[in-house]
Amino acid sequence: MELQQIKNIDILTVAERLGIPGQGRKRMCYQGHDKATASLMFPKNGNYFICHGCGIKGSVIDLVMNYLNIEFIAAVEWLTGEKMESKKDYQQMEKPIAKSIMDYQDIYWLFLNCCEKQGAVEYLSSRGISKQTVIDSKIYCISPDGVHRIEQRMLDGKPSEFIKGIPEERLIKSGLFYSTSGKPRLIFQNHRLIFPYFNQDFTVIQGIQGKRIDNIERAGKFICLSGFSLPLWNYPPTDTSIPVVICEGVIDGLSCIELGVGYPIGVAGVNSKAIFDPQMINNLGKFDVIVAGDNDIAGREFNLKLTKEFNRVHEVMLKAISLGNAKDLNDFLISQKSRQK
């Protein structure tokens, strides 16, 4: 079977076969970030999937690879039921070269420069996060009337200053824009609180996530760059004497800073591959690691899974933060601050 024939295998049938929860073209993302609202979509206009929560996207082969955590050839064999034994078989099944997030750094930095910080400070202060933590962590916000202004700036540039706009094709390939009725639009139409994911020295943007702050969940709480999976938010510090706290998401990471319990690392969903990467698990062995998943079934399973993996590699059990009746680390922070009043 040719590669294109395999890619044309009905993806909804494959989703059913894999047992991905949900119905039809809208399902719960296997990355673990969906708690109530499904964000994994199978569009009508093509045989592919995209998650509007974490940004993961791909073909039916990618779906099998990601869901079963297997390599490309194994996924092809799973889909076709045919064992590939000859060298020729492997050569005919070459994986396409993936685009690199490094190709679009100019676009991401321009976008952040078009955002503001005051809206982020105001919203996060209601969640117990201080202005200084917001600024130090480089959290941004799109103003209520800022979407059109950002679109115009990025598409048209600044003619008065002889600054050209960015070609539509590049904006869409960057994952920051999508095309609707032939017109490029910013993906963060409603998700105005902006979390950049930087490298360790804040020189490279490795991902961008937006969060709704209007309490409307019909389109999901979170959305990120289309076609790119989110890495970890924060990386282990250079000082190994500082405890590291593994949190669910950026707001819990910011809450960890406020609580002063350690250096936070945020994961985008309990099934985030980034935290279970063997090299990351190995690096974390240098630290006193605390795990702080949400106080629900998925969060407790995450705590247990990470503890087992850490114990398998380092023969050390992880500590866990006791949240009491709080639903997550941020809820715990808010309750702690309310008691101090």
C-alpha positions, 0 to 999 in steps of 0.5 A: 500500500502506498503512503498516500493510500494509508493517509487516506484511511478514514481517520474517524474509523481509526479514532474509534478503533483507538478508543479515543473518548467522544463522538463524531468529529469532536473528542477529548484530546489524548494529551490529557488537558481536556477535563470537561470540554472536548478540543480534539477535532476531525474537520470535515474538509480533510482526513486529519486531526487538530487539537484547539487546546494544545495545538497538536495536529497531523495525519491519521499516521500521526494520530496512531503514532501519538496515541500509541506512542510508537514509531512511524513504521510501527504506526503504518504496520498497525494501520495496514496490518502488513509487516514491513520487512524489506529495506525497500518498504522502509525507503518508500515510507519516508516521513515528511520533514517537520517545520521548525518553530525556529523559522517563525521567531520574528513573527512570535516576537512581533506578536508579543510586542503587539500585546500588553501586560496590564490586562494580564496583571488585572486578571491574574491578580484576581487569581492571587498572582502578584504584578511582579510575578506576572511581569517577571514571568512575561505573561501578556494579554490582548486588549479587548479591542486588540485583535483587529489591531494586531492582525492589521499590524502583522499583515500590513506592517507600518507603511509610515515607517516603511515597515512591511507586513508579513506574508499571509502564507508565513503567518498561517504556517507559523500557527499563529494565524488561520485562514477563513473565507480566504482571509487570515485571522489571528487564532487568539480571537477569544483567548486573550491571556497569552502564555509564552513558552520560552527556553531557559534564558528567554531568548527563544519562543518555543510555544504560545498558549492563549486562555479564555478569560471570559468564563465561556468554554464553548471553544475550550479554555485554551488554544495554542499555535496550530501544528506545534505541541507545547513544550514545558513551561519553565525548565529546571534551574541551574541551582540544584539545591532549589526544589522543583515543583511539577504543576499542571499548567502555567497558572498553577506554576505562577501560584507555585511562585507565590507560595514559595514552595519551589521552582515551578515547571508547568505541563500542558496536560497530564499526558504531556510527553515533554515531562516524561521524556527520558532525558528530562526524567534523568535531569530531574534526578539532580533535584528534590522534586515535588509533584502537584497535579490537580486534585481530581482523578486525572491529576492524582493519576498523573502524580502516581504515573510520574512518581512511578517513572521517577522511582523506576529511574532514580529509585526515589519516591516523589513528594506531593503537595497536599491540597486539602479541599482545593481543586488545584494549586491556584485554588490552594493559593487563593484559599491561603490568601483569604485566610491571611486577610 
